[in-house]
Amino acid sequence: MTAPRVTVYTRSDCGLCEKAEAEVARICADVGAGWTTVDIDADPELRAEYGDRVPVIEVDGREHGFWRVEEGRLRAALA
């Protein structure tokens, strides 16, 4: 199995994170790309790096965006 192409950095009780996860799940299912989530509060270094700037979406290991999913841009990055 190949590594997920999309990573969503999230935290618990984050409404924007829940929305982003749902959108990423739908888009990745449409295009056949794998994705995963990482809870930043489980890692002090990630918590320090991202702070309140979650959700953060990475594609292929590079930051793609934060706070909201731009569907057209994400689909283009995964094409």
PEKAJO-V897197 format. One record per helix or strand of 3 or more residues. SS is the DSSP state (a for helix, b for strand). FROM is the first residue (numbers start at 0). LEN is the number of residues. If there is no record, write none. Layout:
ss=[SS | SS]
from=[FROM | FROM]
len=[LEN | LEN]
//
This chain:
ss=[b | a | b | a | a | b | b | a]
from=[5 | 14 | 34 | 39 | 43 | 55 | 61 | 70]
len=[5 | 17 | 5 | 3 | 7 | 4 | 5 | 8]
//
